[in-house]
Amino acid sequence: MITVWDLLPIGLLAALAWYWMDSLKAREAALLSARSACALRHFQLLDETVSTERTRLARNANGQVVLRRVYRFEFSDTGDNRRPGSVVMLGREVELVQLAGVLEAVK
């Protein structure tokens, strides 16, 4: 007979796999948004990557609980400097892109 305790490790592994896959998809969307924001202003996205700064629970416009992830990246506007930027993801949707103090709401 299978008990709840037998299913618990399988459930934990499934939750971990879901989180990992969801994080990969959110990271790809954040990287695409950072590339687009830099290209729009003729800036150079440095290192061609974003890194996770923070993850927490938040509610989207429909009131559903989703993960809010903040990704950091660096870009150059002159070619010889490094400036900070960030992408805020609410679930898999881009909520905000920030380039060195310039806020841009993305919908």
N, C-alpha and C positions, 0 to 999 in steps of 0.2 A: 504494500500500500504506500502510495506517495503522500508525503506530508508537506506542509507549508515550508518546513525547514529544508526539505529536499529541493524545493523550487526556488528558495531564496538565492542561492548562488547563481542560478541561471538568470533570474530576474536582475540581479546586480550586474552581471556581465552584459545583458541586453541593454540596460540603462547606460552603462559605460560605453558600449559600442554606439548607441544613439548619440550620446553627447559628443563623442569623438567625430562622428560623421557630420553632425550639425555644426560643430566648430569649424571643420574644414570648409564647408559650404559658406559659412558666414565670413571666414577669412578670405576666401576667393572673391566674394562680393565686395569686401572692404578694400582689397588690393585693386580691383577693377575701378572702384570709386576714386581711390587715391591717384591711380594712373590718369583717369579722366580729368580730375580736378587740376592736376599738374599740367597735362597736355593743353587744357583749355587756356591756361595762362602762360604757356611756353616755358614752364619750369621743368626741371629735371628731377624725376623721382629717383632718389639715391638708394642703392642696394636692392632695388626692385622687390622690396618686401615690406610687410607690416608685421608688427609684433603686438601681442595681447598685453594690454596694461591692466585691465580690470574687467571682471565679469560679475554681474549681479542680477537678481530678479527684478522685473519691472512689468508694468501693464501697458499694453498697446492701446490704440484708439478704440478697439472693440471691447476693452476691459479684460482681455485674456492675459494670463501671466506668461511672459516670455523672458528670454535672457537678453539683457542689455550688455553688449560688449563694447569696450573702447579699445581701439587699435591705434598704435603710434607708428609714425613713419617719419622719414627725413627727406627733405627736398632742397634743391638749390635754385635760387633765382638768378644768380650771376655766374654760376659755374665754379666758383671757388669758395663757397661757404656752405654750411649745413644749417637748415632751419627746420624747426619741428612742425609737424602736422598731425592731425588725428582724424579718425573716422569713428563715429558712434553708430553701432548697429542695434536695432531694436528687433529682435528675432532675426529674420534674414533680410530685413529691409534697412536701407541706409537712412538714418535719422538726421545726421549732421556730418559735414565735412569741414574741417578747420585747417586753414593754412596760415601759420604764423600770425594769429590774431585776426584774420579775416574770417568771419563766420558766414556760412552759406547753408541755408536750409535746403535740403534735398527731399523732394516728394515724388 
